[in-house]
Amino acid sequence: MIRSSKSNRNSKPKKKFLQRKVFFVLAGLILGIILVASLYETSVYFSSNESCMKCHVHPHAEETWKQSVHVNNASGVTTDCVDCHLPPKNNTWKHYTAKAELGIRDVWGFLTKDAADIDWERKSELDYAVTYIPNESCVKCHQNLFPQGVTDDAVTAHLYYEENQEKLDLQCISCHLDAGHYNPNYAHGQMAGIPGASTSARVDTSLFFKQSTTVTSFNNFTEQIPGTLVTMNMIAVPGGKFSMGSSDKEPFHKPDEAPQHEVNVSPFFMAEVETTWDQYWAFYSETMSEGRTPPEVIYENNLNAMGVDAISGPTPPFGFPDQGWGAGNRPAITMTHYAAETFCQWLSEKTGKKYRLPTEAEWEYAARAGTQTPYFFSGSPKEFSDHGFLRNVFKSKTDSISSYVIYSKNSNNRTQEPSLVLANPFGFKNMLGNVMEYCADKYDPEAYKKTSGSTDPIITQGDEWVVRGGNFTSDAADVRSAARDYTKHDVWLKTDPQQPKSIWWYSDIKGIGFRVVCETDSIITN
């Protein structure tokens, strides 16, 4: 009896313990279900278009989405914000971690930033958009790249995508940037006509220049291009000796800028500004090639050209190469080095003078304009650059450099007209910034070891061409007078689906252009 009583006393605490354990397990299970359900409902709520619009207060975000083919289409299917901006849900971890990361960033921006200060146009451009549009989200919906009724051009482009997507890291929005947000300035397809030119407008040819400018002395002159309304201001650059490159003491000096060495440059004429769209469209309208003539045929024709009529010019580009930023006096962009050389050949035939691209030595001599400092104006690259953590924290100066250079801090992420900057001491505008400019030299990282003490040096061996001056996306460190760069031909044609690829237009670079030089021997008449 005593043993039984003791056993009963021991069983009661065990029973209560089990009851409590069951209670807490059930309570935890219920709370877990409630928590998971709450998180799911929260996720669903914050995945709705209405929720997205609460933070994305850009006034055109919803409007342009509703105008896009993701809403305004024949099938009646609507593609929601999260369908494009988040990885597909079949990868749960990737989907929700991306959602959390973007959500925190968006809420922080909504709470701390003024929507009026945000450059919305910049955020809608390709190089920014690719970071917020996972390619797998496009592929999830568009699994059939060759649906019934697709055009021949689309078949060619999609075949190119399938063959090169992994190798070249091609993105769907490289060709379909306006699929989610309609952009009237974005055109996917071959350009028809010349932007800004009305095909129905009658042109008074009596206003055209009948002959080029006659030059009798080594002074600045305005070239009149016969058969057009276009002129070019040419500046006489006296020859001389200068120190080319930079020393290792110059901030942001790079190895290919050394050794600093003396070079002699003969007198030449150079265009005051980068070749403008007005000038380039005049060339295009006279020489454009309608068909896809093989590159070797075009090259041979141009090489042996006996006059303007024999010069084969560019084929129509895909989209508008001015990016919708405007033409006129803005620099012409996205043409290849070959196209720039052909422009010079056309200009030479039109004027009877010898126009060409500048050598690298001529370019730097004109950019420095008698100075030996990092820029032709006062100030150190350390003051203006954002390179480095501390410079990002304490912010760089922009006052004096912004008066002379269109670069990342003042460009609004696009080219600008030359009237916005002051000229250098020789009278040239935009030698630094705005667009990179082609030179006649092939790029050699050790070129300066080979040209010291020479007169009018030019490097003719290499795979890529020299480009100088930086562009509208460049940091201040990369628009120094000595800074060198070179073409990336294959990379700049990465998304061009044509076979063979265009020899006239680049598909993946915006900030490239050129200015011309005129040789004195071909110009001065007595």
Buried (B, 14 or more C-beta within 10 A) or exposed (E): EEEEEEEEEEEEEEEEEEEEEEEEEEEEEEEEEEEEEEEEEEBEEBBEBEBBBEBBBBEBBBEBBBBBBBBEEEEEEEBBBBBBBBBBBEEEEBBBEBBEEBBEEBEEBEEEEEEEEEEEBEEBBBEEBBEBBBBEBBEBEEEEBEEEEEEEBBEEBBBBBEEBBEEBEBBBBBBBBBBBBBBEBBBBEEBEEBBEEEEEEEEEEEEBBEEBBEBEEBEEBEBBBBBBBBBBBBBBBEBEEBBBBBEEEBBBBBEBBBBBBEBBBBEBBBBBBBBBBBBBBBBBEBBBBEEEBEBEEBBEBBEEBEEBEEBBBBBBBBBBBBBBBBBEBBBBBBBBBBBBBBBBBBBBBBBEBBBBBBBBBBBBBBBBBEBEEBBBBEBBBBBBBEBEEEBEEEEBBBEBBBEBBBBBBBBEBBBBBBEBBEBBEBBBBBBBBBBBBBBBBBBBBEBBEEBBEEEBBBBEEBEBBBBBBBBBBBBBBBBBBBBBBBBBBEEBBBBBBBEEBBBBBBBBBBBBBBBBBBBBEBBBEE
